[in-house]
Amino acid sequence: MAEKRDYYEVLGVSRDASADEIKKAYRKAAIKYHPDKNPGDKDAEEKFKEAAEAYDILSNPDKKARYDRFGHEGMSGGFGGGAGGFGGFSMNDIFDRFGDIFGGHFGGFGGFGSDYGGKRVNRGSDLRVKVKVNLSDIANGVHKKLKINKMVTCSCCNGSGAKDSNSYSTCSTCHGSGVVTREVNTFFGRAQTTQSCPTCGGEGKIITDKCKACGGEGIVKAEEIIEVNIPAGVGEGMQLSMSGKGNAARHGGIAGDLLIVIEEEPHPELIRDGSDLIYNLKLSVTDAILGTSAEIPTESGRVKIKIEPGTQPGRVLRLKGKGLPDINGYGKGDLLVCVDIFIPKHVSKDEQAMLTKLSESENFKPKKNSKEPNIFERTRDFFR
């Protein structure tokens, strides 16, 4: 399977292009590769679909933000279906969805009538749900069962909307074809266009006796349990897509997608930075001077580490492989332990006397020409 091109490259716009610039670029590409202008050219047809897919993503602020952050991975989320791609859509779908950009002249097919005309297939709307995950879920992946209120196929009529198989009549407008043909002026001259029949909605038939359970729609509101496998390495705001798990469509059409938005629950002790985890370790002055051992929280439990004598404030201790897995399978991050020295604000008279005596020792006085790295040098790699 060929690798998808960058959507900005497809439309020939920069990543900071405005909505109007994106719209104009799509209009230009669609005219260039329009099937009426390139009859029988499969390459042009694919580029026409590719431009429509790019515009579908970049013209939607939510999808665009997700694409800018995660690229093509963020549009699929490992669930086997893109969030808005046209891989399973017909040419009719593209024209119906974006025809208004061309002032109504783009909705027709010109020479497309025989190749792409036909009965229209309804499509259900997408659903979006938020799912909270904790650090353990992110580290290991998690299987969740979601209880969702959605439109489902009517069980009484199996989605047809009709009382029985004899409850139909052929549409008198399109004579059962689902489409009507007319001549219009297009960008390429006068052409014959084929559009969905306005009387039957492109279905080619009219229901004469509707199902009482769904009122002829073929769908009803119900609660459904959907099982979701959330992969390891997901992050806040990432959106995953499950194809066909959204709202059911009228009259047995194609169901929409279920869009799963990840909400990351904060950990009480650890801070996430990509695939790395950060822990702020507070040491007493004496422990930093004399050395000690400390228990450090990790995603899978607590571990004990050794603190060397003379450990300086701002030092970063790196525990390799104790972070989170990368969602693309590039290994695990690290756990970064940032050493912070606790300085008490108040001391007793006895403590003050001991500290005064220590301050007179040359060993407790900072060395002006010391080769010991300063706090910025110790933390520079951490902040890169």
C-alpha positions as a Markdown table, in Angstrom:
| # | Residue | x | y | z |
|---|---|---|---|---|
| 1 | Met | 0.0 | 0.0 | 0.0 |
| 2 | Ala | 1.4 | 3.4 | -1.1 |
| 3 | Glu | 2.4 | 5.8 | 1.7 |
| 4 | Lys | 0.0 | 8.7 | 2.0 |
| 5 | Arg | 1.3 | 12.1 | 1.0 |
| 6 | Asp | 1.3 | 15.0 | 3.3 |
| 7 | Tyr | -2.1 | 16.8 | 3.1 |
| 8 | Tyr | -0.4 | 20.2 | 2.8 |
| 9 | Glu | 1.7 | 18.9 | 0.0 |
| 10 | Val | -1.4 | 17.5 | -1.8 |
| 11 | Leu | -3.1 | 21.0 | -1.8 |
| 12 | Gly | 0.2 | 22.9 | -2.3 |
| 13 | Val | -0.2 | 25.1 | 0.8 |
| 14 | Ser | 1.9 | 26.0 | 3.8 |
| 15 | Arg | 1.2 | 24.7 | 7.3 |
| 16 | Asp | 0.1 | 28.1 | 8.4 |
| 17 | Ala | -2.3 | 28.6 | 5.4 |
| 18 | Ser | -5.6 | 30.3 | 6.2 |
| 19 | Ala | -9.0 | 28.6 | 5.8 |
| 20 | Asp | -9.6 | 30.7 | 2.6 |
| 21 | Glu | -6.2 | 29.7 | 1.1 |
| 22 | Ile | -6.9 | 26.0 | 1.8 |
| 23 | Lys | -10.4 | 26.3 | 0.2 |
| 24 | Lys | -8.9 | 28.1 | -2.9 |
| 25 | Ala | -6.2 | 25.5 | -3.2 |
| 26 | Tyr | -8.7 | 22.6 | -3.1 |
| 27 | Arg | -10.9 | 24.3 | -5.6 |
| 28 | Lys | -7.9 | 24.7 | -8.0 |
| 29 | Ala | -6.9 | 21.0 | -7.5 |
| 30 | Ala | -10.4 | 19.7 | -7.9 |
| 31 | Ile | -10.9 | 21.6 | -11.2 |
| 32 | Lys | -7.6 | 20.4 | -12.5 |
| 33 | Tyr | -8.3 | 16.7 | -11.7 |
| 34 | His | -12.1 | 16.8 | -12.2 |
| 35 | Pro | -13.2 | 13.6 | -14.0 |
| 36 | Asp | -15.2 | 15.6 | -16.6 |
| 37 | Lys | -11.9 | 17.2 | -17.6 |
| 38 | Asn | -10.0 | 13.9 | -17.5 |
| 39 | Pro | -12.3 | 11.2 | -18.7 |
| 40 | Gly | -11.0 | 7.7 | -18.2 |
| 41 | Asp | -7.9 | 8.9 | -16.4 |
| 42 | Lys | -7.6 | 6.8 | -13.3 |
| 43 | Asp | -4.5 | 8.7 | -12.0 |
| 44 | Ala | -6.5 | 12.0 | -12.2 |
| 45 | Glu | -9.4 | 10.3 | -10.4 |
| 46 | Glu | -7.1 | 9.2 | -7.6 |
| 47 | Lys | -5.7 | 12.7 | -7.3 |
| 48 | Phe | -9.2 | 14.1 | -7.3 |
| 49 | Lys | -10.1 | 11.9 | -4.3 |
| 50 | Glu | -6.8 | 12.6 | -2.6 |
| 51 | Ala | -7.4 | 16.4 | -2.8 |
| 52 | Ala | -10.9 | 15.9 | -1.4 |
| 53 | Glu | -9.5 | 13.8 | 1.5 |
| 54 | Ala | -6.9 | 16.5 | 2.2 |
| 55 | Tyr | -9.5 | 19.2 | 2.2 |
| 56 | Asp | -11.8 | 17.2 | 4.5 |
| 57 | Ile | -9.1 | 17.1 | 7.1 |
| 58 | Leu | -7.5 | 20.6 | 6.7 |
| 59 | Ser | -10.9 | 22.5 | 6.5 |
| 60 | Asn | -12.0 | 21.0 | 9.8 |
| 61 | Pro | -10.3 | 22.8 | 12.8 |
| 62 | Asp | -10.4 | 19.7 | 15.1 |
| 63 | Lys | -9.1 | 17.3 | 12.4 |
| 64 | Lys | -6.5 | 19.8 | 11.3 |
| 65 | Ala | -5.2 | 20.3 | 14.8 |
| 66 | Arg | -5.0 | 16.5 | 15.3 |
| 67 | Tyr | -3.3 | 16.0 | 12.0 |
| 68 | Asp | -0.8 | 18.8 | 12.7 |
| 69 | Arg | 0.1 | 17.1 | 16.0 |
| 70 | Phe | 0.1 | 13.4 | 15.1 |
| 71 | Gly | 0.2 | 13.3 | 11.3 |
| 72 | His | -1.6 | 10.4 | 9.5 |
| 73 | Glu | -1.2 | 8.2 | 12.6 |
| 74 | Gly | -3.5 | 10.6 | 14.5 |
| 75 | Met | -6.2 | 10.2 | 11.9 |
| 76 | Ser | -6.4 | 6.4 | 12.1 |
| 77 | Gly | -5.3 | 5.7 | 15.7 |
| 78 | Gly | -4.7 | 2.0 | 14.9 |
| 79 | Phe | -8.4 | 1.2 | 14.8 |
| 80 | Gly | -8.5 | 0.3 | 11.1 |
| 81 | Gly | -10.4 | 3.4 | 9.9 |
| 82 | Gly | -9.5 | 7.0 | 9.1 |
| 83 | Ala | -11.3 | 9.8 | 10.6 |
| 84 | Gly | -12.8 | 11.4 | 7.5 |
| 85 | Gly | -10.8 | 9.8 | 4.7 |
| 86 | Phe | -12.5 | 9.0 | 1.4 |
| 87 | Gly | -11.1 | 5.5 | 1.0 |
| 88 | Gly | -14.6 | 3.9 | 1.1 |
| 89 | Phe | -16.5 | 6.8 | -0.3 |
| 90 | Ser | -17.9 | 7.1 | -3.8 |
| 91 | Met | -17.5 | 10.0 | -6.1 |
| 92 | Asn | -21.1 | 10.9 | -5.3 |
| 93 | Asp | -20.1 | 11.3 | -1.7 |
| 94 | Ile | -17.4 | 13.8 | -2.6 |
| 95 | Phe | -19.7 | 15.9 | -4.8 |
| 96 | Asp | -22.5 | 15.9 | -2.3 |
| 97 | Arg | -20.2 | 16.9 | 0.5 |
| 98 | Phe | -18.2 | 19.7 | -1.2 |
| 99 | Gly | -20.4 | 20.7 | -4.1 |
| 100 | Asp | -21.3 | 24.0 | -2.6 |
| 101 | Ile | -17.7 | 25.2 | -3.0 |
| 102 | Phe | -18.3 | 25.4 | -6.7 |
| 103 | Gly | -21.5 | 27.4 | -6.6 |
| 104 | Gly | -23.7 | 24.4 | -7.5 |
| 105 | His | -21.9 | 23.6 | -10.8 |
| 106 | Phe | -19.6 | 21.0 | -9.2 |
| 107 | Gly | -22.3 | 18.7 | -7.9 |
| 108 | Gly | -23.0 | 17.2 | -11.3 |
| 109 | Phe | -20.9 | 14.6 | -13.0 |
| 110 | Gly | -20.9 | 15.7 | -16.6 |
| 111 | Gly | -19.7 | 12.5 | -18.3 |
| 112 | Phe | -19.9 | 10.8 | -14.9 |
| 113 | Gly | -23.6 | 9.7 | -15.3 |
| 114 | Ser | -22.9 | 6.3 | -16.7 |
| 115 | Asp | -19.8 | 5.6 | -14.6 |
| 116 | Tyr | -20.7 | 6.9 | -11.2 |
| 117 | Gly | -24.4 | 7.5 | -11.2 |
| 118 | Gly | -26.6 | 5.2 | -9.1 |
| 119 | Lys | -28.7 | 4.9 | -6.0 |
| 120 | Arg | -27.5 | 7.0 | -3.2 |
| 121 | Val | -26.3 | 5.2 | 0.0 |
| 122 | Asn | -27.1 | 6.9 | 3.3 |
| 123 | Arg | -24.3 | 7.4 | 5.8 |
| 124 | Gly | -24.8 | 7.7 | 9.6 |
| 125 | Ser | -23.2 | 10.5 | 11.5 |
| 126 | Asp | -20.0 | 10.1 | 13.5 |
| 127 | Leu | -20.0 | 9.9 | 17.3 |
| 128 | Arg | -17.4 | 11.4 | 19.6 |
| 129 | Val | -16.8 | 10.1 | 23.1 |
| 130 | Lys | -14.1 | 11.0 | 25.7 |
| 131 | Val | -12.3 | 8.2 | 27.5 |
| 132 | Lys | -10.1 | 8.7 | 30.6 |
| 133 | Val | -6.9 | 6.7 | 30.9 |
| 134 | Asn | -4.4 | 6.6 | 33.8 |
| 135 | Leu | -0.7 | 6.1 | 33.6 |
| 136 | Ser | -1.0 | 2.3 | 33.9 |
| 137 | Asp | -3.4 | 2.3 | 30.9 |
| 138 | Ile | -1.0 | 4.4 | 28.9 |
| 139 | Ala | 2.0 | 2.2 | 29.7 |
| 140 | Asn | 0.3 | -1.1 | 29.0 |
| 141 | Gly | -2.7 | -0.4 | 26.7 |
| 142 | Val | -6.2 | -1.1 | 28.0 |
| 143 | His | -9.4 | -2.8 | 27.0 |
| 144 | Lys | -12.5 | -0.8 | 27.8 |
| 145 | Lys | -16.2 | -1.4 | 27.4 |
| 146 | Leu | -18.1 | 1.8 | 26.5 |
| 147 | Lys | -21.8 | 2.2 | 27.1 |
| 148 | Ile | -23.0 | 4.5 | 24.3 |
| 149 | Asn | -26.4 | 6.0 | 23.4 |
| 150 | Lys | -26.6 | 6.0 | 19.6 |
| 151 | Met | -28.8 | 5.3 | 16.6 |
| 152 | Val | -28.9 | 1.6 | 15.9 |
| 153 | Thr | -30.6 | -0.4 | 13.1 |
| 154 | Cys | -34.3 | -1.1 | 13.8 |
| 155 | Ser | -34.8 | -4.7 | 14.7 |
| 156 | Cys | -38.4 | -4.8 | 13.6 |
| 157 | Cys | -37.7 | -3.9 | 9.9 |
| 158 | Asn | -33.9 | -4.7 | 9.8 |
| 159 | Gly | -33.2 | -1.1 | 8.9 |
| 160 | Ser | -35.5 | -1.0 | 5.8 |
| 161 | Gly | -38.0 | 1.4 | 7.4 |
| 162 | Ala | -40.8 | -0.5 | 5.7 |
| 163 | Lys | -43.5 | -2.7 | 7.3 |
| 164 | Asp | -42.6 | -5.6 | 5.0 |
| 165 | Ser | -41.2 | -6.3 | 1.5 |
| 166 | Asn | -44.5 | -5.3 | -0.1 |
| 167 | Ser | -44.5 | -1.8 | 1.4 |
| 168 | Tyr | -42.7 | -0.1 | -1.4 |
| 169 | Ser | -43.5 | 1.6 | -4.7 |
| 170 | Thr | -41.1 | 2.6 | -7.5 |
| 171 | Cys | -40.2 | 6.3 | -7.5 |
| 172 | Ser | -42.1 | 8.0 | -10.3 |
| 173 | Thr | -39.5 | 10.8 | -10.7 |
| 174 | Cys | -36.4 | 8.6 | -11.3 |
| 175 | His | -38.3 | 5.4 | -12.2 |
| 176 | Gly | -36.2 | 3.4 | -9.7 |
| 177 | Ser | -32.8 | 4.5 | -10.8 |
| 178 | Gly | -32.2 | 6.8 | -7.8 |
| 179 | Val | -30.8 | 9.6 | -10.0 |
| 180 | Val | -32.1 | 12.3 | -12.3 |
| 181 | Thr | -30.2 | 13.8 | -15.3 |
| 182 | Arg | -30.2 | 17.4 | -16.5 |
| 183 | Glu | -28.0 | 19.7 | -18.5 |
| 184 | Val | -26.1 | 22.6 | -16.8 |
| 185 | Asn | -23.4 | 25.0 | -17.6 |
| 186 | Thr | -20.1 | 24.0 | -15.9 |
| 187 | Phe | -16.5 | 25.2 | -15.8 |
| 188 | Phe | -15.9 | 22.9 | -18.8 |
| 189 | Gly | -18.9 | 24.0 | -20.9 |
| 190 | Arg | -22.4 | 22.7 | -21.2 |
| 191 | Ala | -22.6 | 19.2 | -19.7 |
| 192 | Gln | -25.1 | 16.5 | -18.7 |
| 193 | Thr | -25.1 | 16.0 | -15.0 |
| 194 | Thr | -26.5 | 13.2 | -12.8 |
| 195 | Gln | -27.7 | 13.9 | -9.3 |
| 196 | Ser | -29.6 | 12.1 | -6.6 |
| 197 | Cys | -33.3 | 12.1 | -7.1 |
| 198 | Pro | -34.9 | 14.8 | -4.9 |
| 199 | Thr | -38.1 | 12.8 | -4.5 |
| 200 | Cys | -36.8 | 9.5 | -3.1 |
| 201 | Gly | -33.4 | 10.8 | -1.8 |
| 202 | Gly | -31.5 | 8.6 | -4.3 |
| 203 | Glu | -33.0 | 5.3 | -3.1 |
| 204 | Gly | -35.2 | 4.7 | -6.2 |
| 205 | Lys | -38.2 | 3.7 | -4.2 |
| 206 | Ile | -40.9 | 5.1 | -1.9 |
| 207 | Ile | -42.1 | 3.5 | 1.3 |
| 208 | Thr | -45.9 | 3.2 | 1.2 |
| 209 | Asp | -46.4 | 1.5 | 4.6 |
| 210 | Lys | -43.8 | 2.5 | 7.2 |
| 211 | Cys | -42.5 | 0.4 | 10.1 |
| 212 | Lys | -44.3 | 1.5 | 13.3 |
| 213 | Ala | -41.2 | 1.0 | 15.5 |
| 214 | Cys | -38.9 | 3.4 | 13.7 |
| 215 | Gly | -41.5 | 5.6 | 11.8 |
| 216 | Gly | -39.9 | 4.6 | 8.4 |
| 217 | Glu | -36.4 | 5.7 | 9.2 |
| 218 | Gly | -34.9 | 2.3 | 9.7 |
| 219 | Ile | -33.0 | 3.4 | 12.9 |
| 220 | Val | -34.0 | 3.9 | 16.6 |
| 221 | Lys | -32.2 | 5.3 | 19.6 |
| 222 | Ala | -30.7 | 2.6 | 21.9 |
| 223 | Glu | -27.8 | 1.9 | 24.2 |
| 224 | Glu | -25.0 | -0.2 | 22.9 |
| 225 | Ile | -21.8 | -1.7 | 24.6 |
| 226 | Ile | -18.8 | -1.2 | 22.4 |
| 227 | Glu | -15.4 | -2.8 | 23.3 |
| 228 | Val | -12.4 | -0.7 | 22.6 |
| 229 | Asn | -8.7 | -1.7 | 22.7 |
| 230 | Ile | -6.7 | 1.5 | 23.5 |
| 231 | Pro | -3.0 | 1.0 | 22.4 |
| 232 | Ala | -0.1 | 1.8 | 24.8 |
| 233 | Gly | 1.5 | 5.2 | 24.4 |
| 234 | Val | -1.6 | 7.2 | 23.7 |
| 235 | Gly | -1.7 | 10.8 | 25.0 |
| 236 | Glu | -3.9 | 13.7 | 26.0 |
| 237 | Gly | -6.1 | 15.0 | 23.1 |
| 238 | Met | -5.2 | 12.1 | 20.8 |
| 239 | Gln | -8.2 | 10.9 | 18.8 |
| 240 | Leu | -8.8 | 7.3 | 17.7 |
| 241 | Ser | -11.3 | 6.1 | 15.2 |
| 242 | Met | -13.4 | 3.0 | 15.0 |
| 243 | Ser | -14.9 | 2.6 | 11.5 |
| 244 | Gly | -18.6 | 1.8 | 11.4 |
| 245 | Lys | -19.2 | 2.1 | 15.2 |
| 246 | Gly | -21.0 | 5.5 | 15.0 |
| 247 | Asn | -24.7 | 6.1 | 14.4 |
| 248 | Ala | -26.4 | 3.7 | 12.1 |
| 249 | Ala | -27.7 | 5.2 | 8.8 |
| 250 | Arg | -31.2 | 5.4 | 7.5 |
| 251 | His | -32.6 | 2.6 | 5.4 |
| 252 | Gly | -29.6 | 0.2 | 5.8 |
| 253 | Gly | -26.9 | 2.7 | 4.8 |
| 254 | Ile | -23.3 | 2.9 | 6.0 |
| 255 | Ala | -22.8 | 3.5 | 9.7 |
| 256 | Gly | -20.7 | 6.5 | 10.8 |
| 257 | Asp | -17.4 | 6.2 | 12.8 |
| 258 | Leu | -16.8 | 6.3 | 16.6 |
| 259 | Leu | -14.2 | 8.9 | 17.5 |
| 260 | Ile | -12.5 | 8.3 | 20.8 |
| 261 | Val | -10.8 | 11.3 | 22.4 |
| 262 | Ile | -8.2 | 10.5 | 25.0 |
| 263 | Glu | -8.3 | 12.3 | 28.3 |
| 264 | Glu | -5.2 | 11.6 | 30.4 |
| 265 | Glu | -5.6 | 11.5 | 34.2 |
| 266 | Pro | -2.7 | 13.2 | 36.0 |
| 267 | His | -0.5 | 11.0 | 38.2 |
| 268 | Pro | -0.1 | 12.2 | 41.8 |
| 269 | Glu | 3.7 | 12.0 | 41.7 |
| 270 | Leu | 4.9 | 11.6 | 38.2 |
| 271 | Ile | 4.8 | 14.2 | 35.4 |
| 272 | Arg | 4.7 | 13.0 | 31.8 |
| 273 | Asp | 6.9 | 14.6 | 29.1 |
| 274 | Gly | 6.3 | 12.6 | 25.8 |
| 275 | Ser | 7.5 | 9.1 | 26.5 |
| 276 | Asp | 9.6 | 10.2 | 29.5 |
| 277 | Leu | 8.4 | 10.5 | 33.1 |
| 278 | Ile | 9.7 | 13.2 | 35.6 |
| 279 | Tyr | 9.9 | 12.8 | 39.3 |
| 280 | Asn | 10.9 | 15.6 | 41.7 |
| 281 | Leu | 13.0 | 14.1 | 44.5 |
| 282 | Lys | 13.3 | 16.2 | 47.7 |
| 283 | Leu | 16.4 | 15.4 | 49.8 |
| 284 | Ser | 17.4 | 16.9 | 53.1 |
| 285 | Val | 20.8 | 18.7 | 53.3 |
| 286 | Thr | 22.3 | 15.9 | 55.3 |
| 287 | Asp | 21.1 | 13.2 | 52.9 |
| 288 | Ala | 22.5 | 15.1 | 50.0 |
| 289 | Ile | 25.9 | 15.5 | 51.8 |
| 290 | Leu | 26.2 | 12.0 | 53.3 |
| 291 | Gly | 24.3 | 10.0 | 50.7 |
| 292 | Thr | 21.3 | 7.8 | 51.2 |
| 293 | Ser | 18.8 | 5.6 | 49.4 |
| 294 | Ala | 15.4 | 6.7 | 48.2 |
| 295 | Glu | 12.2 | 5.1 | 46.9 |
| 296 | Ile | 11.1 | 6.3 | 43.5 |
| 297 | Pro | 7.6 | 5.8 | 42.1 |
| 298 | Thr | 7.4 | 4.3 | 38.6 |
| 299 | Glu | 4.5 | 3.3 | 36.4 |
| 300 | Ser | 4.8 | -0.4 | 37.6 |
| 301 | Gly | 5.6 | 0.2 | 41.3 |
| 302 | Arg | 8.3 | 1.7 | 43.5 |
| 303 | Val | 12.0 | 1.1 | 43.1 |
| 304 | Lys | 14.9 | 2.0 | 45.4 |
| 305 | Ile | 17.9 | 4.0 | 44.1 |
| 306 | Lys | 21.2 | 5.0 | 45.7 |
| 307 | Ile | 22.0 | 8.7 | 46.2 |
| 308 | Glu | 25.7 | 9.3 | 46.1 |
| 309 | Pro | 27.3 | 11.4 | 48.9 |
| 310 | Gly | 27.7 | 15.1 | 47.8 |
| 311 | Thr | 24.7 | 15.0 | 45.4 |
| 312 | Gln | 24.1 | 18.5 | 44.1 |
| 313 | Pro | 20.7 | 20.3 | 43.8 |
| 314 | Gly | 19.4 | 20.2 | 40.2 |
| 315 | Arg | 21.1 | 17.0 | 39.3 |
| 316 | Val | 19.1 | 14.7 | 37.1 |
| 317 | Leu | 19.3 | 11.0 | 37.5 |
| 318 | Arg | 18.1 | 9.0 | 34.5 |
| 319 | Leu | 16.5 | 5.6 | 34.9 |
| 320 | Lys | 16.6 | 4.0 | 31.5 |
| 321 | Gly | 13.5 | 2.3 | 30.1 |
| 322 | Lys | 11.4 | 3.3 | 33.1 |
| 323 | Gly | 9.2 | 5.7 | 31.1 |
| 324 | Leu | 6.3 | 5.1 | 28.8 |
| 325 | Pro | 6.2 | 3.2 | 25.5 |
| 326 | Asp | 6.2 | 5.1 | 22.2 |
| 327 | Ile | 2.8 | 4.7 | 20.4 |
| 328 | Asn | 4.7 | 4.0 | 17.1 |
| 329 | Gly | 6.7 | 1.2 | 18.7 |
| 330 | Tyr | 10.0 | 3.0 | 19.1 |
| 331 | Gly | 10.9 | 1.7 | 22.5 |
| 332 | Lys | 10.3 | 3.2 | 25.9 |
| 333 | Gly | 11.2 | 6.5 | 27.4 |
| 334 | Asp | 13.2 | 7.1 | 30.7 |
| 335 | Leu | 12.3 | 8.2 | 34.2 |
| 336 | Leu | 14.1 | 11.4 | 35.0 |
| 337 | Val | 14.7 | 12.0 | 38.8 |
| 338 | Cys | 15.3 | 15.7 | 39.5 |
| 339 | Val | 17.1 | 16.3 | 42.8 |
| 340 | Asp | 15.8 | 19.1 | 44.9 |
| 341 | Ile | 17.4 | 20.0 | 48.2 |
| 342 | Phe | 15.0 | 20.9 | 51.1 |
| 343 | Ile | 16.1 | 23.9 | 53.0 |
| 344 | Pro | 14.2 | 24.4 | 56.3 |
| 345 | Lys | 12.9 | 28.0 | 56.9 |
| 346 | His | 13.2 | 27.8 | 60.7 |
| 347 | Val | 15.8 | 26.1 | 62.9 |
| 348 | Ser | 16.1 | 25.7 | 66.6 |
| 349 | Lys | 18.9 | 27.4 | 68.6 |
| 350 | Asp | 20.8 | 24.2 | 69.0 |
| 351 | Glu | 20.5 | 23.6 | 65.2 |
| 352 | Gln | 21.6 | 27.2 | 64.5 |
| 353 | Ala | 24.7 | 26.7 | 66.7 |
| 354 | Met | 25.6 | 23.5 | 64.8 |
| 355 | Leu | 25.1 | 25.2 | 61.4 |
| 356 | Thr | 27.2 | 28.2 | 62.4 |
| 357 | Lys | 30.0 | 25.9 | 63.4 |
| 358 | Leu | 29.7 | 24.0 | 60.1 |
| 359 | Ser | 29.7 | 27.3 | 58.1 |
| 360 | Glu | 33.1 | 28.1 | 59.6 |
| 361 | Ser | 34.5 | 24.9 | 58.0 |
| 362 | Glu | 36.4 | 25.4 | 54.7 |
| 363 | Asn | 34.7 | 22.3 | 53.4 |
| 364 | Phe | 31.3 | 24.0 | 53.7 |
| 365 | Lys | 32.3 | 27.1 | 51.8 |
| 366 | Pro | 31.7 | 27.3 | 48.0 |
| 367 | Lys | 34.9 | 27.1 | 45.9 |
| 368 | Lys | 35.2 | 30.1 | 43.6 |
| 369 | Asn | 37.3 | 28.3 | 41.0 |
| 370 | Ser | 35.5 | 24.9 | 41.4 |
| 371 | Lys | 35.3 | 22.8 | 38.3 |
| 372 | Glu | 32.0 | 21.4 | 39.6 |
| 373 | Pro | 29.3 | 22.2 | 36.9 |
| 374 | Asn | 26.8 | 24.8 | 37.9 |
| 375 | Ile | 23.0 | 24.1 | 38.1 |
| 376 | Phe | 22.4 | 25.3 | 34.6 |
| 377 | Glu | 25.1 | 22.9 | 33.2 |
| 378 | Arg | 23.7 | 20.1 | 35.3 |
| 379 | Thr | 20.2 | 20.5 | 33.9 |
| 380 | Arg | 20.9 | 21.7 | 30.4 |
| 381 | Asp | 20.4 | 18.2 | 28.8 |
| 382 | Phe | 17.2 | 17.8 | 30.6 |
| 383 | Phe | 15.7 | 21.1 | 29.2 |
| 384 | Arg | 16.8 | 20.5 | 25.6 |
